[in-house]
Amino acid sequence: MRFVYGPVPSRRLGRSLGINVIPFKTCNYSCVYCQLGKTTNLINERRSFFPKEDILKEVAEVIGRVETDHITFAGEGEPTLCKDIGWLIEEIKKITDKPIAVLTNGSLLFREDVRQDLAEADVVIPSLDAGDERTFRRINRPHKDLRIDEIIDGMIEFGKEYNGKFYVEVMLVKGYNDSEEVLFAIKSALERIKPDGVYLLTPVRPPASNVEPADEIGIMRANAILGDVVRVIDPEIGEFSTECFSSAEEAVKALLKRHPMREDQLKDFLGKFGEDLSFVESLDGVKRVEFMGKVFYLYKP
Ligand code: SF4
């Protein structure tokens, strides 16, 4: 499978069947906490990266044989850079009644075509890690053409027009966006965006740069300032599914590329194929890294 992976356990969406519509690390941000590593293709133009019919064909092949709570556009970069996303959402809705979610950095919601493309999704979750330009540039390291004020205005506009569930997530990174001043700027933006809810997250997988999750004091400060938030700070639980894959190697590479796994998760996953950790250690491109006292495996093609 080239475009579809999982289902994977998600901290917000339960069992989530992932759809990737973007080449590896193609994004208009290069967030310090990105679990995919540094952005190698920093672009801000929307394009068709792959034939949209091929993506739909794969989704149609998988959809009837997996148990999933959501079908989620996420994956290897920013999904709204794919200009076929609206067509894909529309076509997938014709073949399933499973809810469709889009995890996005929200940077292009100021564009009418992007807002229209996401209008038929059931859940849209943009991220907002800063309310001021300086923090935005530090934590998200965006394309030079992007401005936080314009992005916040786009989210406000989207919130007014959109009829589905609309949540904003804030990733809290120690020393970047956990101070009072920065959190008050985020709060003021959220008050204007008026989402249905706010998720407060911390990085739980190895990040692109040498950063750490906010500590308990930072999380409490954020909770106190941002108010009514859902804290999603524990690692996800649940199984990674093998249903989409025909071999252990295909499965391990597809998942570890998009979703670094903890050692315990990977052991369980490999057990379903009758393999153990020595199998992944023999694969080119698979790396073992430590983060916050835990061992993770990731794959860099
Ligand atoms: S976290 Fe998302 S928005 Fe940030 S660099 Fe990674 S893919 Fe792009």
Residues whose N, C-alpha, C, O or C-beta is under 5 A from the ligand:
A	BS01	SF4	C27 Y29 S30 C31 C34 G77 E78 N105
